[in-house]
Amino acid sequence: MLFPTTLVGSFPQPDWLIDREKLAGRFPPRVRARELWRVGEPYLQQAWEDATLLAIRAQEDAGLDIVTDGEIRRESYSNRFATALEGVDIDHPGTALDRSGHPNPVPRITGKIRRKHAVEVEDLRFLKRHTTRRVKITVPGPFTMSCQAQNDFYASDEAAAMDYAAAVNAEIRDLFAAGADIVQIDEPYMQARPERARQYGLKALNAALEGITGTTAVHICFGYAAIIHERPSGYSFLPELRGCGCKQVSIETAQSNLDCSVLAQLDDKQIMVGCIDLSDMNVETPAVVAARIRRALPFVAKERVILAPDCGMKYLPREVAVGKMRAMVEAAKLLRAEHAGR
């Protein structure tokens, strides 16, 4: 199918599950933030499952071709995995600068980073039990996790990133063994810390992908629209992903009005084109969304284009998120009709 549609990963969590006002009023948590959940611990697992079902059904009803679990069980995209690893002290956190330049409590590395057990495999199995569509699940990237930690153990941040990569690699292998169609690695800090990303970030990312044969994606972004309001019109780290072993690259173009010519340098990748502006609470028309995709088509073959929002959909009101998903699906239909038989 031309122009398949999907989410980057997240979908709005219900108000009865999480305190969305608290969530929006702080920087994304790097350590655990249990105070965000409105449901008590004895009932939280059941609540997560109920809310995940709502997210799956919303995606299916909107017509998305590739479905995620909405990251409903997560306080942020990264902390569920990062705080489950051996070698980090989450009870006595350290501090690191967020991509916005503000200090944030983070896991403190006090020993060798190791994955103790699978973290997201049961999440994936739940997703697969409740949809017949292709499924994608996301994991935080090794470079990003190393930037979101205080290193009190390793001789270098690069050494920490490489052990994070081994943990991510083990998780990805288990996710594909459990039936994932696509596994996406989220690496937003490659854009936020481009020089360090060039020094060792790509090396760590490729180590996380070593030996993986399933369809993998890497997401790189400018930050959540709900938090980072100003953004450049170009990436500081993107062409470098040509040297990455992933099969898909997920980018944002809508809010930034990205100069899409850079995508010509990624001619060996499928491109997940962010075409929904999450800073705008108005639902775009399908024509507007299709026009954003057409901006990329001079530089990316139509067979390699996937439609997705910019990242951070979890911060939207649910009705806005649903409307935007439906507009994206209708835009894909317009594009398929235009390109049928070409």
N, C-alpha and C positions, 0 to 999 in steps of 0.2 A: 504494500500500500504506500502511495506517495503521501507525504506530509502527515505522518502519524502525530498524535497529540499525547502529552503527558504533563505531569507536574514536575517541578524541580525535586520536590520531596514532601514539603509540609503542606498541611491543610489546617484551617482554623479549628482549634480545640473548643468544645462547647463551654459556655459560661458556667454550667453546673459542675464541670470537671476541673477547670483551672481558673484562677483569678486573673482574668485577662487584663484588668487595670494594673495590677502589680507587674504582670509580665511586660506590658508596654512601657511601664514607668522605670525600667531598669535596663542595664546592659545585659545581653544574653549570658546566662549563668555558665561558668566553667566548672565550678564545683556543684555538688547537689544543692537543689533549692526546693526542698520538700514543702516549704511554706507556701509555694504557689498552688498546690493541689487543694481543692475544696473538699475532696472525698477522703475519709479516714482510711488508714492503712489496711484494716481488715477487708475493706470493700474496693480498694483501689484497683486491683487486678481486674475485677469484674467491670468496673467503670471504664478502664482503659479499653477493654474488649468491646463494650457497648459503643463507646465513642469511635473506635476504629471501624466498626461496622457502618456507622453513619458516614464516615469519611469515604469508605469504599463505595457505598451506595450513591453518594453524591457524585463521585467521579464517574461511576457507571451511568447514572441518570443523565449527566451532562454529555456523555458520549466519548469520554477519553479512551484512547486505544491501549495505553499502558498505564496501569494503576499502581499507586504506592499505598503504604499503610497510613499515610498522612503524618507520620512521625508523631502520632498522638501520644505515645507513651513517654515522650522526651520533653524535658524542660528546655533544652536547646538541641541544636543539631548534633553537637559534639559531646556534651557532658555525660550522656548515658553510657557511651562506649569508653570515654577517657577515664572515667572514675571507676570503671570495673576492672582496671588493669592492676597487676601486681607491680610494686615498686613506686606507687604514688601514695602520698599521705593526704587524704581529703579532709581529715579531722583537724589538721593543723595546716591550713592552706598557705600558699605563698602569694605573691603578687606579680602581675605582669601587665603591661600596657595593652589595652584593647586597640583594635585597629583605628579607633577614633582618637587614640592618644590618652585615654583615661585609665587609671589603675583599676584592676579588677581582681578579686580573689580567684586564684587558680590552683589546680593540683600542684603539690610540691613533690618533685622527684627525689626520693630518698634511697632508692635501690634500683636494681636492673628492671627495666620495663619488660614485662611478660604478660601474655594473655593467659589468664587462669582457666577460662572456659569460654564457650561460645556466648556472645552477648545478644545478638539479634536473630538467631536462627529460629527461635520460637515465634518471634514477631513475624518472620517471613512465612513460617508454616501456617500461622493463623490467617495471614493474608491470602495464601494460596487456597486454603479451605473455603474461602468465602468469595472468590471470584474465579471466573473462567478466562479472564483476559490475561494478557501478558503482564508480568509484575516486575517492578523495580524496587530495590531497597538501597538505602544510602548509609555510608559509613564515613566518619571524619578521616581526613587525610593525615599522614604522619608528619608532614611539615607543619601543618596548621596546629596539630596537637602539641608539637614541640614548642611552638610559639605561644601556646596557651598554657604553659606550665612554667614553674620556677625550678630551674635545674640546680639541685643541691647534691648531685651524685656524679654525673658524667663529666669527663674532662672537657667535652665540647658539646655544643648544642647539636652539632651534626651527629655525634655518636648517639645522642638521645633520639634523634629523628630516625636513625637507622633501626633502633630497637622498636620504636613505634611502628615502623614499616613492617617488621617481622610480625608484629601482633595483628596489623591490618591484613597482611597477606594470609595469615591463618584463618581469620574471620571470613575473608572473601572466599577462600576455598570451601569452607563449611557452608556458606550461603549458596554457592552454586551446587554443591552436593545436595542441598535441601530443595533445589528446584528454582532458584532465582533465574529469571530471564536476563535481567540487567542488574549489575551492581555499580552504584555510583560512588565515587570518592569525592568528598567535599574538601576543596583546598582554597578557601577564600583568602588565606594569608599569603598565597603566592602573588596575588595582586597587591596586598597591603605591604608586603616585605619583599619586593622584587629582587633586590640585590642578594639577600640571603637565599632566596629561592633559586637564583642562578648558581650560587656557590654550592649548595647541597640539596636544595628542595626537590629538584627534578630527579636527582640520584635516589633520594628516599622514596619518591613516588614510584619510580620504576622498580625499586626493590619491593614495594608493596604489590606490584603487579606481576612480579616474576613468576613464570610458570602458569599463569592464569590463562585459560583458553576461552572462557565465557565472554559475553559482551560486557565490556566495562566502559564507564563514563567518568570523566573528571569535570567537576563543576568549579568554576572560578568566577568571582563576582565582585561588585563594588560595595557590598554591605547592604543590610536591610534598609528598604526605603523608609521604614518607620523610625529609623535611628540615624542613618547617614543620608542627609537631605541633598547635599551638594555632591555631584559626581562628575568626573571628567568624561570627555567624549571618546576617549581611547583607553585601552588597557596598557598598564605598564609591564605586564607579563602575560603574554598570550601566544605569540608566534613560537615561543620556546616549546610549547606543548606538541609541536611537530615531532620532537624527540621523545615523546612519551609513548609507552606501550598501550595506552588506552585506545578504544575504537570510537568513542564519542567524546566530544567536548561540549560542555554546557556553558553558555555565556548569556549576558544580559545586553539587550539593545534598546528596550522600550523607553525607560526613564532617561537613560543617558543619551539617546539618539545616536548610538554608536556609529562611527565610521566603519562600515562593514567591509571595506576593502581589505582590512587585515585578515579576513577569513580566507582569502585566496592563498595564504601561506599555510593553511591547514588542509591541504587538498587530499590528504590521506585519511581524514576523519569525517565521521558524521557530525553535524553541528546541531546541537539543541539550541534553537534561536529563541531567546527570551523576548516575547512579543506582547506581553501584558504589563502595563505600567502599574506597579503596586503603590505608588505615591498618590495616585488619583482614585478617589472613591467612586467616581463615575464609571459605569460599565461601558467599555469601548464597543463600538459597533463592529460587526464582522469585517466590514470594509476597511476600517482603520487597522485592525489586526492584520488583515491580508496585506495591506500596504507596507506594514513594517516587515513582513516576510519578504515581499518583493524587493526591498532594499538589499537583502542578502543574496538574492538569486543571481545577480551578475558575477558573484564571487564563489558561490557554492552550488554545485549541481543539485537539481531538485530532488534527485534520489537520495541525497545525503542530508536533507533538511528535516528536522523534527521540531514541532511547535511546542513551546512551554512558556510559562510566565517568567518574568524576572523572579528572583528568589525572595522568600519571606512571606509567602501567602498566609502563614499562620497568624499574622498580625491583622489581617483584614476581618471585617464583619463577615459572618458566614454567607449572608445573602449576597454580598458583593462578590465574594470569592466564587460562588456558584454562578452568578451572572457572567463573570469574566471567563470562567471555564467554558460556558456555553458559547460565548462569543468566539472563543478560540476554536472550538469544534466547528462552528459554522464557517469561520474563516478558512479552515482546512478544506471544507467542502467546496468553497469558492475556488480555492487554488487547484484542487483536483480537477474540477470542471474545466478550468483554464488550460491545464496542462495535459488533459486526457489526449492520448494519441500523438503527442508531440515527440 
